[in-house]
Amino acid sequence: MSADTAGIDTLRLTAEEAAGLLERGEVSSAELVAAYRAAIEARDPELHAYLHVTDDEHAGDGGGVPIALKDVITTKGVPTTAGSRILEGYVPVFDSTVAARCKEAGLPLLGKTNLDEFAMGSSTENSGFGPTRNPWDTTRVPGGSSGGSAAVVAAGLAPWSLGTDTGGSVKQPASLCGVVGLRPTWGTVSRYGIVAFASSLDQVGPLAKTVRDCARLYGITAGRDACDSTTVELPAPVELPEREDLRGLRVGVPRELNEVDGIEPGVRERVQEAIRLAEELGAEVGETTLPRSVEYGLACYYLVAPAEASANLARYDGVRYGHRADLNGDGDLTALYERTRWEGFGAEPKRRIMLGTYALSAGYYDAYYGQAQKVRTVIKQEFAAAFEDFDVLLSPTSPTVAFPLGDKVENPLAMYLTDVLTIPPNMAGLPGLSIPCGLSEGLPVGLQILGPQFSENTLFAVGHALERALGFDFVPPRLAA
Amino acid sequence: MAITREDVLHVARLARLEIPEEEIGRVQEQLSAILEAVGKVSELDLSDVEPTSHPLDVVNAWAEDEPRPSLPQDEALANAPDPEDGHFRVPAVG
């Protein structure tokens, strides 16, 4: 099962190794695409990680290492649904900047990956087209919202992929699927052509089997874009990490991010081992504290993100694109909007639209949205203080390993809690890298590595050194031959 | 904080969502539970704190005022559910 077309083992091949094969002329880009398509045909029926697999015409023949894109990333001529029935059948007439940059870099498009509808969720169960299953255990979720993008990498259905991260939607599924995922500094990757959820938080990020692959893909996608006025130039070029030690590095362990209620014992143990390993590699490790960020982060996020979502999702009105309700000639324009939106959106977007609308409505704005924006300032300040003493902070990415499908579907608040460790740094616009750091009950555990804004090169260096020392096997045993 | 049936109807109206009668109770229950949880932000006295609306300390980004090609009409209408004569057709405004 692991040896696929033309002797290419897609379960193990990294993007860097694939690039090497291409450079040495040992395989062609078309052979790589064929190998991944064969793997998709064999394994995706049980995983449902792809919403759309491209044909040759739409894959393109750029000659490079193929890629999969989360289905919120607009792709010209290739359906883009955001996991929502309200965009079923929508075929964009333009490319997002990141899709264009992948094309320019010669990366053929394998397909579009499944997600929680409008990137709202932590399990990919909110997809309007059915859930994705975790390649490590198909009775469990892959995390979310970029669950498809994490699952395709873990299952060898793409060497690397792009997801988006608003409250943890790259880091958390990377953690649950045993792959590496980067949430970049907000503003370093263009959001032009990304189906918007919460604009002050949304950020495109790479997922891959190794830190070096993530760094490479970040280098392809990052940098100022004239089509997104919130983007900035990177202060320094992306460096592919090479060092295998951590001498001179100051590592902080924030108490609250490591001790909040709900962290499973197995997760805690693997993360503590990784922290000890960082010390063995030469880092100085110390404790630090983020008292209000962790206690108030989730509440802050679930006001700011729904408020922004309620505005961003106002565009789905059944007029210009997407689903339109059939009024049978009975009803005015407002009736068309109201029925189209109720029919087209799933339960979670509707919940968040109503929550956000409430938080922004007259009489409640100051108490909810206004107060949440102030909490956001407090969170920024707490992290800034921690980074005066430390270069990076370590914690678990997710409090738990992958949970069973259906476990939290009926309880939105329980689902929201799965992002308790990824949300606080996101509110501050900070980059974060999740790398697998071992197994608990046979399932991957993710280590979250956080740094100040624009510290991606440091995160790559730390992640790479730890990755080499940990020697984590990213191939799910049930898929290994 | 518990919200009322009228609050749900008001918010649904503002958000242009045609909430069916049988869903109102469930939505009321879920929104109340979530609002109670997120209402935690009000525990903090932040009267002296400036709000953060976006995370980077960037002020204005200027662009050259240069015309560029825009979307041709047929492409702009390519995904429209009910185009007619180069327009988006909609029911009468009530």
Interface residues (C-beta under 8 A of the other chain):
Chain A: G89 Y90 V91 V93 F94 W186 G187 S199 S200 A226 S229 T230 V232 R292 Y296 L298 A299 C300 Y302 L303 S310 A314 D317 G318 V319 R320 Y321 G322 H323 R324 L327 G331 D332 L333 T334 A335 L336 Y337 E338 R339 R341 W342 F345 K350 R351 I353 M354 L355 T357 Y358 A359 S361 A367 Y368 G370 Q371 A372 Q373 K374 V375 R376 T377 V378 K380 P412 L413 Y416 M427 A428 G429 Q453
Chain B: I3 D7 V8 H10 V11 A12 L14 A15 R16 L17 E18 I19 P20 V27 Q30 L31 A33 I34 L35 A37 V38 G39 K40 V41 S42 E43 L44 L46 V49 E50 P51 T52 S53 H54 P55 L56 V58 A61 A63 L71 E75 A76 A78 N79 A80 P81 D82 F88 V90 P91 A92 V93 G94
